[in-house]
Amino acid sequence: MPHLALYTFGALKSPLADPAPLTREFHDRAGAVYQEVGEHPGYLARAEPAEGSRGAHFDLDWGAWGEFAVPAWYDKGRTVDTIALATTLSLWTDLRPAFEAVYGGLHREALSRRHDWFERTGHPSHVFWWVSDGATPTWQDGVSRLEHLHDRGATPHAFTFHHSFAPDGTPTRLEDIGPKNDRVH
């Protein structure tokens, strides 16, 4: 059975190493949000650096998740002192559990504050795609899918909650999102 990959990316308003008070608030909440999401039914795994790996995102050993990558439009720092980004790469059993985790609990509270912490870039902040059972998506996969979504819109190759696709490529929609007159089940 295929699994759902989710890549998220946002450019923070200030670097993680020397954050403004609002960015510090975001950073301080992250651990509790990750823990709650990681315990959600339907969550399978997320990219984490190998134990003992040191440095910034770009210097870490991500194991099977591949070399760290960011979208071409990200124009902020790439060192421990200058990185100003928040990103995740995770695997889910299906859209419904991912939706419930993202739009529920502590993550929902954080989403309500996203404009305090993140720059508005005109680029999508998340992308989904289906992967074969046992496959591990890479950071580069996430970047390429996010850029595809930005350039071409939602397709079975790269999609969002609001414009989603089943593993076989047919359009699908979760019952409680998207325009009410545009429902596909």
C-alpha positions as CSV (number, residue, x, y, z in Angstrom):
1,M,0.0,0.0,0.0
2,P,1.4,3.4,-0.9
3,H,2.2,6.0,1.7
4,L,1.8,9.7,1.6
5,A,4.9,11.9,1.7
6,L,4.6,15.5,3.0
7,Y,7.2,18.2,2.6
8,T,6.7,21.6,4.3
9,F,8.9,24.7,3.9
10,G,8.8,28.2,5.2
11,A,11.2,31.1,5.4
12,L,11.4,32.6,8.9
13,K,11.4,36.3,9.4
14,S,14.7,36.0,11.4
15,P,17.5,33.5,11.7
16,L,17.1,30.6,14.1
17,A,20.4,31.3,15.8
18,D,19.6,34.9,16.7
19,P,15.8,35.1,16.4
20,A,13.5,38.0,17.0
21,P,11.2,37.4,20.0
22,L,8.4,36.1,17.7
23,T,10.7,33.6,15.9
24,R,12.1,32.5,19.3
25,E,8.5,31.8,20.3
26,F,8.0,29.6,17.2
27,H,11.2,27.8,17.9
28,D,10.3,27.2,21.6
29,R,7.0,25.6,20.6
30,A,8.4,23.3,17.9
31,G,9.4,20.4,20.2
32,A,5.9,20.0,21.7
33,V,4.3,20.3,18.2
34,Y,6.6,17.6,16.8
35,Q,5.9,15.3,19.7
36,E,2.2,15.6,19.4
37,V,2.2,15.2,15.6
38,G,4.5,12.1,16.0
39,E,2.0,10.4,18.2
40,H,-0.9,11.0,15.8
41,P,-2.6,7.9,14.3
42,G,-1.5,7.6,10.7
43,Y,1.9,9.2,11.2
44,L,4.7,6.9,10.1
45,A,8.0,8.8,10.3
46,R,9.8,12.1,9.7
47,A,13.2,13.1,8.5
48,E,15.6,13.4,11.5
49,P,19.3,13.7,11.4
50,A,21.4,10.7,12.3
51,E,22.3,10.5,16.0
52,G,25.4,12.4,16.8
53,S,25.2,14.5,13.6
54,R,26.2,18.1,14.2
55,G,25.9,21.3,12.4
56,A,23.2,23.2,10.5
57,H,20.5,21.6,8.3
58,F,22.9,21.5,5.3
59,D,25.7,19.8,7.3
60,L,23.7,17.1,8.9
61,D,23.6,13.4,8.0
62,W,20.0,12.7,7.1
63,G,20.5,9.0,6.3
64,A,17.9,7.5,3.9
65,W,16.2,10.9,3.7
66,G,19.1,12.2,1.5
67,E,21.1,15.3,1.4
68,F,19.3,18.4,2.7
69,A,17.9,20.6,0.0
70,V,15.8,23.8,-0.2
71,P,13.7,25.4,-2.9
72,A,15.6,27.6,-5.4
73,W,13.7,30.7,-4.2
74,Y,15.1,30.4,-0.7
75,D,17.6,33.2,-0.5
76,K,18.5,33.3,3.2
77,G,21.4,31.8,5.0
78,R,22.9,28.3,4.9
79,T,25.1,28.3,8.0
80,V,24.3,27.7,11.7
81,D,24.3,31.5,12.3
82,T,22.2,32.5,9.3
83,I,19.6,29.8,8.6
84,A,16.1,31.2,8.7
85,L,13.9,28.3,7.7
86,A,11.5,25.7,9.0
87,T,11.0,22.5,7.1
88,T,9.7,19.0,7.5
89,L,9.6,15.8,5.5
90,S,7.3,13.1,6.7
91,L,5.4,9.9,5.8
92,W,1.7,9.3,6.5
93,T,-0.8,6.4,5.9
94,D,-3.3,8.7,4.1
95,L,-4.6,12.3,3.7
96,R,-7.2,12.1,6.5
97,P,-4.7,11.5,9.4
98,A,-2.3,14.1,7.9
99,F,-5.1,16.6,7.7
100,E,-6.3,15.9,11.3
101,A,-2.7,16.3,12.6
102,V,-2.0,19.5,10.7
103,Y,-5.3,21.2,11.5
104,G,-5.7,19.9,15.0
105,G,-4.1,20.4,18.4
106,L,-0.9,22.3,18.9
107,H,-0.1,22.4,15.2
108,R,-3.4,24.2,14.5
109,E,-2.5,26.7,17.2
110,A,0.9,27.3,15.5
111,L,-0.7,27.6,12.1
112,S,-2.9,30.5,13.4
113,R,0.4,32.3,14.2
114,R,2.3,31.5,10.9
115,H,2.1,35.1,9.6
116,D,3.9,36.3,12.8
117,W,6.8,33.9,12.1
118,F,7.1,33.3,8.4
119,E,7.6,35.6,5.4
120,R,4.9,35.6,2.7
121,T,6.7,34.3,-0.3
122,G,4.0,33.6,-2.9
123,H,5.2,30.0,-3.0
124,P,3.3,27.0,-1.6
125,S,4.2,26.0,1.9
126,H,3.5,22.3,1.6
127,V,3.2,19.5,-1.0
128,F,2.1,15.9,-0.9
129,W,2.8,12.9,-3.2
130,W,2.4,9.2,-3.0
131,V,5.4,6.9,-2.5
132,S,5.6,3.1,-2.7
133,D,5.4,1.1,0.5
134,G,9.0,0.9,1.9
135,A,10.3,3.9,-0.1
136,T,11.8,6.8,1.8
137,P,11.3,10.2,0.2
138,T,14.3,12.5,0.1
139,W,14.7,16.2,0.8
140,Q,15.4,16.7,-2.9
141,D,12.1,14.9,-3.8
142,G,10.3,17.4,-1.6
143,V,11.9,20.4,-3.1
144,S,11.3,19.2,-6.7
145,R,7.6,18.4,-5.9
146,L,7.1,21.8,-4.2
147,E,8.6,23.6,-7.2
148,H,6.5,21.5,-9.5
149,L,3.4,22.5,-7.5
150,H,4.3,26.1,-7.8
151,D,5.0,26.0,-11.5
152,R,2.2,23.7,-12.7
153,G,-0.4,23.6,-10.0
154,A,-1.8,20.4,-8.3
155,T,-1.3,17.2,-10.3
156,P,-1.0,13.6,-9.1
157,H,2.8,14.3,-9.0
158,A,2.5,17.1,-6.5
159,F,-0.7,18.2,-4.7
160,T,-2.2,19.9,-1.6
161,F,-5.0,19.1,0.8
162,H,-7.4,21.3,-1.2
163,H,-6.5,19.7,-4.6
164,S,-5.6,16.1,-3.8
165,F,-5.2,12.9,-5.7
166,A,-5.6,9.2,-4.8
167,P,-2.6,6.9,-5.2
168,D,-4.0,5.9,-8.7
169,G,-3.9,9.5,-9.8
170,T,-7.7,10.2,-9.7
171,P,-8.8,13.5,-8.1
172,T,-10.1,13.1,-4.5
173,R,-11.1,15.5,-1.8
174,L,-11.4,15.3,1.9
175,E,-15.0,16.0,3.0
176,D,-14.4,19.0,5.2
177,I,-12.0,21.1,3.0
178,G,-12.3,23.0,-0.2
179,P,-15.3,24.7,-1.8
180,K,-18.6,23.0,-1.0
181,N,-19.7,23.0,-4.6
182,D,-16.5,21.4,-5.8
183,R,-16.5,18.1,-3.9
184,V,-14.9,15.0,-5.4
185,H,-15.0,11.9,-3.2
